[in-house]
Amino acid sequence: MAAQRRPMKKKSGRPAPRKSAVRSLDEMTPAPVSTEPSAVGSGASLLSPVGPIARATWKLTGGLAQAMLGRSPHELSPKDPRFADAAWRDNWAYRRLGQSYLAFCEAVDELAESNPDWRKRERAKFLGGVLTSMLAPSNTLLGNPAALKRAFETGGASLLAGTRNLVRDVIRNNGMPSQVPPGAFKVGETLATTPGAVVFRNEMVELIQYRPTTPEVSERPALLIVPPIGKYYFMDLAPGRSFVEYAVARGVPMFVTSWRNPTAQHRDWGLDEYVQTCLDTVEAVCEISGTDDLNLIGMCAGGILASLMLNVMAARGDERVHSATFGVMLLDFGHASPIGAFNEPRLLTMSRRRSEAKGVLPASDLSRVFAWMRPNDLVWNYWWNNYLMGKDPPAFDILAWSVDATNLPARLHSQFLDIFQRNPLPGRNQMQVLGEPVNLHQIEIETLVTGALTDHLTPWKGCYRATQILGGPSTFILSNAGHIASLVNPPGNPKATYWLGPEPGRDPDAWLEQAHKHSGTWWDVWAEWTLARSGGKRPARARLGSDRFPAGAAAPGEYVLERA
């Protein structure tokens, strides 16, 4: 499809503790805010919440009255899974029930949006989303006409099956509805199947080298650093949906980190340990490939680790990274985003104490947080399907990956919380890693940065900020999908689009105005961009590893099989 200009702008016993790489909360706590009248404003401003509450109440009252009188403007779209059954439009009682519910949702949303403080606004939107999703009439048997029909058609068998599913999830899944049928996928057989071998291993990571599938490969290899939150194979899903498979097919020599799933004995693993391990993998990749440097890829939190490693390398004059790609990565946590709902001191303190007591932040805690950020899609959708309809959940590979979660070491979790709360990365010398002050502006290599239009974790304008924080020339790609969906979206998907524009300036909206929309995914842009920075071609070697770093276990390795 020919490129087209975007027509309009979107609105937008425990070891002794060590000194943290990030300043402590006590060291960085700001001065208390004044409570004098001049600081907090007039009495009218103190009562300002009354106005939004009154407006929301009035709006709700009017909306309910319109629904009862059959004059509601709210449409019950069949594209909304909650209202897919025709009874929501054909039956007067269900129609009024659904329209009353939508009037309630609209009032709650309007109240949440009224807060001028973006963090409090995101917190209100999060809590409002949990509340409205929980109160959807389709969550009950009587309020779900599709479930009632199925119960009648099966003679109650669907309700018995749903009860069995509920009991199973209470016992085996911490009471959360299962998102994937048990045994639907197996790592190494149906997922993470690209041929390769572990060529470097220490206590923290396995480095996987992938077997070439082209007669010639580029001289300069690529190293992918994945997040320690989640297992690496979201970039190596099923055949045809694997970024690693695609990169190898384009003649890129690929290496990927596979982080170990930490337990309580690894509580002291922190940024220093993870960044040093990233440096060790750079050494291994260059030695195995016989090159002086490589191209780097960092995804999400793996991009944060990669950025901190590049900071250390820049400070030390280490030039073993030629270029870097960053996927859906936030470096500036001062930018408005849904995850800012959790930036509340008491909540973060409680989370930090929980992981310190356990030695890890349990994988189940992370899974629940991510699920409740999209409750209709990741909680109640499966409640209706599994319990009210009595069906098994559909088998999706990316959901199988999402529930195969990982723990976080207590120290790394605490440091990530400090970064999240105090936002030191955009500044200069506000933290240290491996003894080097962090100044990401000194990273002057070329970068390719991606964002996703509907990303609920790392909004695209926040990802865009990386082009301004890092010091070198940058290219930005905006995909049309969500957080993980944008990363695992292969070429050939007819629904996939992306925007590519001029060199990024300070204003993301101005960039988008000048960007062009294309069919396809960022994979193709990445491949062409990377190949142009990968030197010449050379014959592919059948042997994996080297004398110093011999090939060991076949991919996907052993660490990825460890369960939380």
N, C-alpha and C positions, 0 to 999 in steps of 0.2 A: 504494500500500500504506500502511495506517495506520502511524503511528509506534509503535514498540514499545520498551520499556525493555530495555536489555541485561541478560540474566539473571545473568551472572557475570563476574567480573574475570579478564582474561588475565594469565598469568604473563609475567610478563615475560621594413782597420784599424778597431779597435773604439773607439767614443767613450769619453771619460773617464767613469768611474763617478760616479753621483750618490748622495747620501745616501738610503737607503731610507726609505719612509714607515713601515716597521715596524722596531722596534729590532733591531739585529743579534743574532745568536746569542750572540756573546761578551758583549755588554752584558747579556743576559738569562739567562745560564747560572747555575743555582742553585749554592749552595755544595756542595762534595763531601759525600757521605753518609759518616758515620762507620762505620768497620769494627771498632770496639771490640766486645768480646763483648756489652756491654750494649745495643749498637745492633742487632746482627744476631741476637741471640737465642741460645738454647742450641744445643748440638751436635745435639740431636734435630731442631731446626727446619731445620738445614742439610741433614739427611738426609731431609727431608720428602718430596721427590719419589719416594723409594723406595716409600713406601706406595701412592701412586696407580699407579705402574708395576707393582707386585706385584699390585694388585687388577685392573688391566686385563689383565695376563698370565693371571691365574687365570680371569678372565671369558672371555677368548679361548679358552683351553684347553678350558673347559667347553662353550663354544658350538660349537667344532669337533667335539668328541666327540659332542654331541647331534646335529649335522648328519650325521655319519657313521653314527650309529645310527638315523637316521630319526626322531628325536624333537625336532627343532628347533622352537622356538615361532615362528620368523621366517616370515612369509608373504611370498611373492613376488607382490606385487600387480600385476595387469595394467595398473593406472594408471601404474606406473613404466615409462617407455619402454624401459628396459634389460631389463625382464622381461615385455614385452607379449606375446611369443610363447607359445603354450600349452605348448610343450616344457618351459618352466621349471617347470611344475606337473605335467605328465604323464610326463615322462621322469625316472627315479630319479637318473640321473647329473647331469643339469642341475639338478634340484631340490636335491641335496646341494651342488653347486658354488655355486649362488646363495645357499643358506642359510649356507654357510661364509663367503662373502664378506660377507654382512650381519652375521655375528657379528664379523668383523674390523672392519667399519665402526663397530659399536657400541662395541667396545673402544677404538678410536682416539678416538671422540667423547667417551667417558667420561674418558679420560686428558686430553684437551684442556680439558674443562670443569673439571678439578680445580684449575687454577691460580687462586689468589685475586686476583692482579693482573689487572684486566680487559684491559689492553692486551696483556699476555703471553698471556692466555687467548684473545683474539681472534686473536693471531698464531698460536697453536697450532691454533686451529680453522681458520684459513685454510690453513695448511700441511697439516693433517690432511685437509681437504677436497680439496686438490690431490692428495694421495697416494691417498686412497681412490677418488676419481673416476678417476684414472689406472689403478688396478689392477682396475677393474671387468672381469669376464670378457667382457662384451659388447663390449669394445674390440678383441677379437681375432676372427679369422674362425672358429676352432674353438669359441670361447666364445660365439658369437652364432648361435643356431639359425636365426633369421630370415634372416641373411645367407647361411648355408649352403644353405638352401632356395632362395633366390633365385639363387644361383650355379648350383645344379643345374637349376632351371627354365629359366634363360637359356642353358644350355650354356657357362657361364663368361663370357658377354658382360658381366654386371654387374661382374665383377672387372676386366675390361679398361677399362670405363667409369670404375670407381673409381680405377684407376691413372692414367688421363688426368686425372681431377679432382685427384688428389694432385700430379701433376707441375705442373699449372696453378697450384695454390695455392702450391707451393714457389717458382715463378717470379714470380708476380704478387701474392701475398698474404702474404709473409714467412713462409711455411710454416704459417700458421693456416688451418683449414678455412673456406671461404667460407660466409657466412651468408645471402647473397642471390644469386640467379642474375644473371650479368652482363647488364646492359641491361634489367632487369625494370622499373625505374622511371626517370623523367627529371624533374629539378626544373624546374618551370615548365610541365610538360605533364601529368604524373600526380601530382606532389607540388607543394605550394606554388602552388596555382592560384587562390587568392582574388584577384579583380581589385583593383589598386591601382597606386601609382606611388611612386618614390623622390622625396621632397620636400626632403631635406637629405642632404648627403654631405660627409664630410671624409676624411682619410687613414685613419681608424680605423673608421668606421661609415657605413652607409646607413640612413636613417630612412624607413620605408615607411608611407604613409598608404593606408588601404583605402577603396574606393568604397562609399558607403552603398547599402543594398538596401531600406531602408524609407522611406516618404514623409517621416517625421519622425525626428529623432535627438535624443538628450539634449544639453543645452547643454554639459556638462562632458565633455571627451574622456578616453580612457584611453591611457596609454603603457605598453607591455610591454617590459621590459628582460630580455633573455634572457642565458643564460650565455655567456661567451667560450669556454667548453669545449663545442663542438658548435655546429651551425648552427641558425638560428632556426626553421626550418620544422617542427620537432617540434610546434610550436603551430599549424601550418598544413599538416597532412597532407592526405590525399585528401579530396575532398568528402564530407561526412557525418561526417568524423573530424577536422575542423579547428576548434580553439577560436576562431581568428580569424573564420572563417566564421560560427560560432555567435554570437559577440559582435556582429558587424555585423548579423546577422539580428535581434538583440534591440534594435537601435537605438543601440548604443554606438559612438561615433566612435573608431576604432581606429588606433593608430600602433604600430609594432614596430621595434626595433633589429635590424639585421643586421650583425654584426661582421665585419670583414675577417679573412681567414685570414693570420696574420702569417708573415713569413719572417725569416731571420737579420738583415736590415737593420732590423727593428723590435724588436730585442732589448731596447731601453731603454723600451719601453712598460710602464708599471706602474700602480699604483692611482691615482696622481695623474692620469695621462693618461686612464684609463678613466672615472674619476668626473667629470672635467671634461667629457669628451665626453657623459656622461649629462646633465650640466647644460645643455650646448648643445642636446641634443634636447628638454629641457623647454622651453627658450626657443622653439625652432622650433614645437613642438606648440601652445603657448599663442598664439603669433603667428598661426599658420595658422587656429586655431579661433576666434580673437577672444575668448579667455577669460583670466581672471586666474590660473586654476589648473587642475589636472587630477587625475585618479585614476591611481595608479601600480600596476603589477604587476611583481613581480620573481620570477623562477623560479630555484631552486637557487642556483648561484654568481652568477647575475644578481641574485638577492635580496641577496646580500652587497654587490654594487656599489651596488644601490639603497639599502640601509641606510646605507652609508658616504656616499652622496650626501645622504640625508636628514639625517645627522649634520652635514654641512657646512652645509646649508640652515638647520637649527635654530640652529647656532652663529652664523649671519649674519642671523638674523631673516627668512629667505626663506620665504614662505608659499605658494609656487606649487604645492604638492602638498596636495590636500584629504584623501585617504585612500590607503591602500596595501594591496595583497594580496601575500602571500608564499607561494609554492608549494614544498614539500619543501625548505626552506632550513635549514641548520645555522648558528647563530651561536655555539653553545657546543660546542667540540670536546673538552671534558672529560667529555662524556657518553659512556657505553659504546656503541660502535658497531663494526661489522665493519671499517670503514675505519681504525679505531684500530690494526689489525694492522700498518699501515705507519708508525706513529709510533715509529720507532726511529732514534736519532741518526745511526748510520753509514749506514743506508739513505737517509735524507733528505739527508745530505751528498753521497752518491754521485749521487743524483738531481739535486741542485742543480748539481753540477759538470758533469754531462752536459749539462744545458740551457745552462749558461754557455758550454761549449765549442762547442755547435752554434748558439747564439743563440736557440734555441727548444726547448721540450719537444716532440718530434715527436708527431704525432697517433697514430702507430702504437704508441708507448709507452703512451699513455692507453688505447687500445683493448685492448691486451693485459692491462693491469691490470684493467680492468672485466670482461673476459671471464673471467679466472681467478678472479674473485670469485664467479662462478657457473659453474664448469667443466662440470658435467653438462649445463646448459642451453645454454651458449654456446660450448663447445668440443667435448666428446665426442658430444653429440647430432648435430653436423654431421659428426664423424668417422665415426660409424656410417652416417649417411645418404649422405654424399658418396663415401666410399671403400669401405666394406664392402658397402653396398647398390648402389653405382654410380648413385645418383640425383642430380639437381640439388636444391639446397636450395629449400624453399618460398619463395614471394614474399610477404614481409610488409613493409608500408610503414615501420613503426617501426624494423625492422632495417636497411632501406636507409638511413634517417637515421643510425643508430648507426655504420655503417661509413663514412659520409661525414664523416669526423672533421676536427677542426681542430687546428692547432698552438697552443701558448701561448708568448708572448714570455718570454724568460729572466727578465727582471726581475719580471714579474707572477707567474710560476711560483715564483720565490724568495720573494716576499712571501706568496703563498698557503701555501707551506710553513711560513713563520714563523707565520702565523695558525693553521695546523693544529697545529704543534708547541707553540707558546707560549700559545695560547688567550687572546689579549688582548681579544677583542670583548665578553665579558660584563662585563669590568672597566671602570675609568674611567681615561682619560688614559694608557693604556699604549702608544698608537701615535698617529700623526698622518696625516691625509690632507688635501692641499691646505692645509697649514699649520694645520689645526684639530684639536685633540685629540679623539680618538674617545670619546664618551660616549653610547652608544645610548639610555640612559635619558632623555635630553633630547628624544627624538622622541615627541611627544605627540599625533600624529594618530591617528585610528581605523585599526585594522588588521584584516585577515582573514588567518588563517594556516591552511595546510593541512598535513597529514601523511598518510602511507600506512601501513597496518597491516603489510604484508609488505615494506616498504622495506629493502633490504640496504645502501644507501649512506647514507641519512639517516634513521635510525630515528625513528618518530613521536614518541617521548617527547623526543628531541633537538629535533625541529622544534617541539614544544610549548613548549620553553624560550624560544623567541622571544617568546611572549606575556608572559613575565616579564621579559625583558631590555629590550624596547621600553617606552617610558613611557606610551603612551596606552591607551585601552580597546581590548580585542581580542576577536575571535570565532575559535573554533577548529573546524575540520572535519577529521574522520578518515575517509579513504577506505579501502576494503577491498583495494585493489590494491597493486602495487609502485611503485618510484620513478618511472619514466617512465610506466608503464601508468596510474597514477593521474591523471597530468596530461592524458593524451590519451584519456581514457575518456568518450565522448559520452553525453548523455542517450538513453534508449531501450535501453541494454544491460541485458537482464534479470538478468544476474549482478552488476550494479553496485549497491553499497550504500555508505552513509556514516553516520557518527555525528555528531550535532549536540547540544551540551549547553549548560550554563549558562556564565556568564562564567568564563574559566579562572582557577583559583587556582594555588597552588604545586604541588599534587600531581596529576600527570596521571592516576594510577589513580583518585583520588577523582572527577576530572572524568568519566572513562569510566563510573564507576558510576552517575552521574546523567544521562549522555547517552542519547539515543534513537536507535535505528537506523531508517534510512529507505531506501527503494528509490530508485535514481537515482545521480547523480554530483554532485560539488561545483560543476560548471558552473552548474547552476540556482541554487544558493545564492549563488554569486558574482554572477550576473546580477541577482538581486533585491536583494542587498546593495549592489551598485555603482549600480544604477539609482536606489535610494533616496538616493544621495549624488551624483547627477549633475545636479541642478537640474531645470528644466522641460524642455519639448520645443520644438524649433524646426524649420522646414522643412529638409530635407536639401539640401545644395548639390551640384550635379553636378560643379563644378570642384574639382579637387584642388590642394593647394598654395596659394600666395599670391604677390603681387608680389615680396615679399622672398625667399620660398622657393618658386620655381616647380617644378612637377612635371617630373621628368626621365624616366629609364628606367622602363618598366613593371615592376610587381612580377613576379617576386621580386627584381629588381635584378641587379647584376653581382657583388657581393662573394660572394654565396652560391654562385656557380658556380665560384669559385676552389678548386682541389683542393690538399690538403696534399702 
